[in-house]
Amino acid sequence: MKQGRSVSSVRVSVCMATYNGVPYLTEQLDSILSQLSAADELVVVDDGSTDGTRAILDALDDPRITVHHTDRNLGYVGAFGRALTAARGEYLVLSDQDDIWPAGRVDALVSALQDAEVAVGNVVDLEHRRPLPSPVRRRPWRLSSAASGQHRRNLLRIWAGIIPYFGSAMALRRSALDRVLPFPAYLHESHDLWIATVGNVDRSIRHLDDVVTWRRLHDTNASTSRPRAVGPVLRARVMLLRLALEARRRRSRTQ
């Protein structure tokens, strides 16, 4: 583990999971670090990379950066869980390893978290700067700030798989970790939908109209827009129902 600063007060923690990210990692790191102040940090969990990712991370010379290496491959959900656990900031901003952050992303998400515990913005593809296509309709897939308070509808859209809650466009306040962590043991995918479920169950989520992520589309994206087989879709729907019930249980526990 490469240690970052020893200060006890951190404003923004960027939480990144990496795995075999050599082709795109350096460009993404540059786009992140340019938006962080001296009071911020970048927490990276490298999940057993077998390419040159570890060498890139270990060569970084920036006191804002802390790098953790896993003893075994946890999968991206486990890696993000570990990054959130290690983060020290008041505002926790999630990051993939292969996107680009447009200017103003951190400020936009932090501003939205002044009156919400979870914030999520919009994503466009990096090459064309167009919204990603909806999986069910031929129209741009976007979040609207006007729908932030439609919590029941948002939860139904999570269950149906038709709302663009991407972890790469998401942030949360430290106070939300009491309900978000630990991730449920059966959560092996879609940690972003779990965080969004918690935000909607708590009635404390904010949608941004802003584009906060330029997403790089390639064959090794952890999440894909390609259609899934019936079996995995049904299992995912059952998992999402369990997550909604678990979010309600945790909310009751902390009230």
C-alpha positions as CSV (number, residue, x, y, z in Angstrom):
1,M,0.0,0.0,0.0
2,K,1.3,3.4,-0.9
3,Q,0.3,5.9,1.8
4,G,-1.1,9.4,1.0
5,R,-1.2,12.4,3.3
6,S,-1.5,12.0,7.0
7,V,-3.9,14.9,7.6
8,S,-7.1,14.1,9.3
9,S,-9.4,16.4,7.5
10,V,-10.1,15.6,3.8
11,R,-12.7,17.3,1.8
12,V,-13.2,15.2,-1.3
13,S,-12.2,11.5,-1.7
14,V,-12.2,10.1,-5.2
15,C,-12.7,6.4,-5.0
16,M,-11.3,4.4,-7.9
17,A,-11.1,0.7,-8.7
18,T,-8.6,-0.5,-11.2
19,Y,-8.0,-3.7,-13.0
20,N,-5.7,-4.1,-16.1
21,G,-6.2,-0.5,-17.0
22,V,-3.0,0.4,-18.8
23,P,-4.4,1.7,-22.0
24,Y,-6.5,4.5,-20.5
25,L,-5.5,4.9,-16.8
26,T,-3.0,7.8,-17.2
27,E,-5.4,10.0,-19.1
28,Q,-8.1,9.4,-16.6
29,L,-5.8,10.2,-13.6
30,D,-4.8,13.4,-15.3
31,S,-8.4,14.5,-15.7
32,I,-9.1,13.7,-12.0
33,L,-6.1,15.3,-10.4
34,S,-6.5,18.5,-12.2
35,Q,-9.8,19.0,-10.4
36,L,-8.6,18.1,-6.9
37,S,-7.3,20.6,-4.3
38,A,-4.6,20.1,-1.7
39,A,-7.4,19.2,0.7
40,D,-8.6,16.3,-1.4
41,E,-7.5,12.7,-2.0
42,L,-7.6,10.0,-4.6
43,V,-8.0,6.4,-3.1
44,V,-7.2,3.7,-5.6
45,V,-7.8,0.0,-5.1
46,D,-6.0,-2.1,-7.7
47,D,-7.8,-5.4,-7.9
48,G,-5.0,-7.8,-8.8
49,S,-4.0,-6.3,-12.1
50,T,-1.7,-8.5,-14.3
51,D,-0.6,-5.9,-16.8
52,G,1.4,-2.7,-16.0
53,T,-1.4,-1.0,-14.0
54,R,0.4,-1.6,-10.7
55,A,3.6,-0.1,-12.0
56,I,1.8,3.1,-13.2
57,L,0.1,3.5,-9.8
58,D,3.2,2.8,-7.7
59,A,5.2,5.4,-9.8
60,L,2.7,8.2,-8.9
61,D,4.4,10.9,-6.9
62,D,1.5,12.9,-5.4
63,P,0.7,13.2,-1.7
64,R,-3.0,13.2,-2.4
65,I,-2.9,9.7,-3.7
66,T,-3.2,6.5,-1.7
67,V,-2.9,3.1,-3.5
68,H,-4.1,-0.2,-2.1
69,H,-3.4,-3.6,-3.7
70,T,-5.7,-6.5,-3.0
71,D,-4.3,-9.9,-2.1
72,R,-6.8,-11.6,-4.4
73,N,-9.2,-10.5,-7.1
74,L,-12.4,-9.1,-5.4
75,G,-14.3,-8.0,-8.5
76,Y,-15.1,-4.4,-9.1
77,V,-17.9,-4.4,-6.5
78,G,-15.5,-5.5,-3.8
79,A,-12.8,-3.2,-4.9
80,F,-15.2,-0.2,-4.7
81,G,-16.3,-1.3,-1.3
82,R,-12.8,-1.3,-0.1
83,A,-12.1,2.1,-1.6
84,L,-15.2,3.6,0.1
85,T,-14.1,2.1,3.4
86,A,-10.6,3.5,3.1
87,A,-11.7,7.0,2.0
88,R,-11.5,9.8,4.6
89,G,-13.4,12.7,2.9
90,E,-16.7,14.3,3.6
91,Y,-17.7,13.9,-0.1
92,L,-17.0,10.5,-1.8
93,V,-16.8,10.6,-5.6
94,L,-16.7,7.4,-7.5
95,S,-14.5,6.9,-10.6
96,D,-13.9,4.3,-13.2
97,Q,-10.4,3.8,-14.6
98,D,-11.1,4.4,-18.2
99,D,-13.3,7.5,-18.6
100,I,-12.5,11.2,-18.7
101,W,-13.8,13.8,-16.3
102,P,-15.1,17.0,-17.9
103,A,-14.0,20.2,-16.2
104,G,-16.3,21.2,-13.2
105,R,-17.4,17.6,-12.4
106,V,-16.2,17.6,-8.8
107,D,-17.7,21.0,-8.0
108,A,-21.0,20.1,-9.6
109,L,-21.3,16.9,-7.6
110,V,-20.2,18.5,-4.3
111,S,-22.7,21.3,-4.8
112,A,-25.5,18.8,-5.3
113,L,-24.5,17.0,-2.1
114,Q,-25.2,20.1,0.0
115,D,-28.8,19.1,0.2
116,A,-28.7,15.4,-0.6
117,E,-26.8,12.3,0.5
118,V,-26.4,10.9,-3.0
119,A,-25.8,12.8,-6.2
120,V,-25.6,11.5,-9.8
121,G,-25.2,13.2,-13.1
122,N,-25.3,12.4,-16.7
123,V,-23.0,10.4,-18.9
124,V,-22.1,10.8,-22.6
125,D,-19.8,8.7,-24.8
126,L,-16.3,10.1,-25.0
127,E,-15.9,9.9,-28.8
128,H,-19.2,11.6,-29.9
129,R,-20.2,13.4,-26.7
130,R,-23.7,12.0,-27.1
131,P,-26.0,10.5,-24.4
132,L,-25.9,6.7,-24.2
133,P,-28.9,5.0,-25.9
134,S,-31.8,3.9,-23.8
135,P,-32.0,0.1,-23.5
136,V,-35.8,0.2,-24.2
137,R,-36.5,3.3,-26.2
138,R,-34.9,5.0,-29.2
139,R,-34.1,8.2,-27.3
140,P,-31.2,9.6,-25.3
141,W,-30.8,8.1,-21.9
142,R,-30.6,11.0,-19.4
143,L,-31.4,11.9,-15.9
144,S,-33.5,15.0,-15.2
145,S,-33.1,17.1,-12.1
146,A,-36.9,17.5,-12.0
147,A,-37.2,13.8,-11.3
148,S,-34.9,13.8,-8.2
149,G,-37.9,13.8,-5.8
150,Q,-39.8,11.0,-7.6
151,H,-38.4,8.4,-5.3
152,R,-40.9,5.6,-5.7
153,R,-40.8,6.0,-9.5
154,N,-37.0,6.0,-9.4
155,L,-37.0,2.8,-7.4
156,L,-39.4,1.2,-10.0
157,R,-37.2,2.3,-12.8
158,I,-34.2,0.8,-11.0
159,W,-36.0,-2.5,-10.8
160,A,-37.0,-2.3,-14.4
161,G,-33.5,-1.4,-15.5
162,I,-34.5,1.8,-17.3
163,I,-32.8,4.5,-15.3
164,P,-29.2,5.6,-16.0
165,Y,-27.7,5.5,-12.6
166,F,-24.0,5.0,-13.4
167,G,-21.4,4.7,-10.6
168,S,-19.0,6.6,-12.8
169,A,-21.3,9.7,-12.5
170,M,-22.1,9.3,-8.8
171,A,-21.0,10.8,-5.4
172,L,-22.2,10.5,-1.8
173,R,-21.8,12.1,1.5
174,R,-19.9,10.3,4.3
175,S,-23.1,10.2,6.4
176,A,-24.6,7.8,3.8
177,L,-22.0,5.2,4.5
178,D,-23.9,4.0,7.6
179,R,-26.5,2.6,5.2
180,V,-24.4,1.9,2.1
181,L,-21.6,-0.1,3.8
182,P,-21.0,-2.9,4.1
183,F,-22.3,-3.9,0.7
184,P,-24.8,-6.8,1.0
185,A,-23.0,-10.1,0.6
186,Y,-25.0,-11.1,-2.4
187,L,-24.1,-7.8,-4.3
188,H,-21.8,-9.1,-7.0
189,E,-22.7,-6.4,-9.6
190,S,-24.3,-3.0,-9.8
191,H,-23.0,-1.4,-6.7
192,D,-24.2,1.9,-8.3
193,L,-27.8,0.7,-8.2
194,W,-27.4,-0.2,-4.6
195,I,-26.2,3.3,-3.7
196,A,-29.0,4.8,-5.8
197,T,-31.5,2.6,-4.0
198,V,-30.3,3.7,-0.6
199,G,-30.5,7.4,-1.8
200,N,-34.1,6.9,-3.0
201,V,-35.2,4.9,0.0
202,D,-33.8,7.7,2.2
203,R,-35.5,10.3,0.0
204,S,-32.1,12.0,-0.3
205,I,-30.9,11.8,-3.9
206,R,-30.2,14.6,-6.4
207,H,-30.1,14.2,-10.1
208,L,-28.0,16.7,-12.1
209,D,-28.8,17.8,-15.6
210,D,-25.0,18.3,-16.0
211,V,-22.8,15.8,-17.9
212,V,-20.2,14.7,-15.4
213,T,-18.6,11.8,-17.2
214,W,-17.3,11.3,-20.7
215,R,-17.5,7.5,-20.9
216,R,-15.0,5.6,-23.0
217,L,-16.8,2.7,-24.8
218,H,-14.8,-0.4,-25.5
219,D,-15.0,-4.2,-25.4
220,T,-13.8,-4.6,-21.8
221,N,-16.2,-2.1,-20.0
222,A,-17.4,-3.7,-16.7
223,S,-21.0,-2.7,-17.6
224,T,-22.3,-3.1,-21.1
225,S,-25.4,-2.1,-23.0
226,R,-25.6,-5.4,-24.8
227,P,-28.8,-7.4,-24.2
228,R,-28.6,-10.0,-21.4
229,A,-30.0,-13.5,-21.4
230,V,-33.3,-14.1,-19.6
231,G,-31.7,-16.0,-16.7
232,P,-29.3,-13.2,-15.6
233,V,-32.0,-10.6,-16.1
234,L,-34.4,-12.5,-13.7
235,R,-31.7,-13.0,-11.2
236,A,-30.8,-9.3,-11.3
237,R,-34.5,-8.3,-10.7
238,V,-34.6,-10.6,-7.7
239,M,-31.4,-9.0,-6.4
240,L,-32.8,-5.5,-6.9
241,L,-35.9,-6.3,-4.9
242,R,-33.7,-7.7,-2.1
243,L,-31.6,-4.5,-2.2
244,A,-34.7,-2.3,-1.8
245,L,-35.8,-4.3,1.2
246,E,-32.3,-4.2,2.7
247,A,-32.2,-0.4,2.2
248,R,-35.4,0.0,4.1
249,R,-34.2,-2.2,6.9
250,R,-31.0,-0.2,7.2
251,R,-32.9,3.1,7.2
252,S,-35.1,1.8,10.0
253,R,-32.0,0.7,12.0
254,T,-30.4,4.2,11.8
255,Q,-33.5,6.3,12.5
